[in-house]
Amino acid sequence: MSKCWLVPQMTLKLVKNRGPSMSVIGGISSQRGLVHYDIITESNNAENFEHFLINLKKKCDGNKVLLVLDNLRVHYSKKIQYLFDEKFHQMFLPSYSSKLNPIELLWGYLKKKWA
């Protein structure tokens, strides 16, 4: 004799609004550790990234800086190109190579601690 289980119907309601977005932008140095960060309570855009770069450049006070950037669209913005000069350089990683970006280790650690 086989058993038959009666399963009640269930309705699953999905939340459409995930809540506010939050982004963290950071700059680290192999000598000094975390140099500068910004917490943005919205999606990252060219204006937010420009603000971050201006403050990072001030903190680095004329020292040579090489920014290792991934392929986020705001990193290519024409709006920020005026900030780069002989002492403040940018270098782009190849696509899909986030493990080559040193700050990803920090983000992974922080996410693990926060969760």
Summary of the structure (lengths in Angstrom):
residues: 115
radius of gyration: 21.3
end to end distance: 48.0
largest distance: 82.9
contacts: 217
relative contact order: 0.14
helix: 35%
strand: 22%
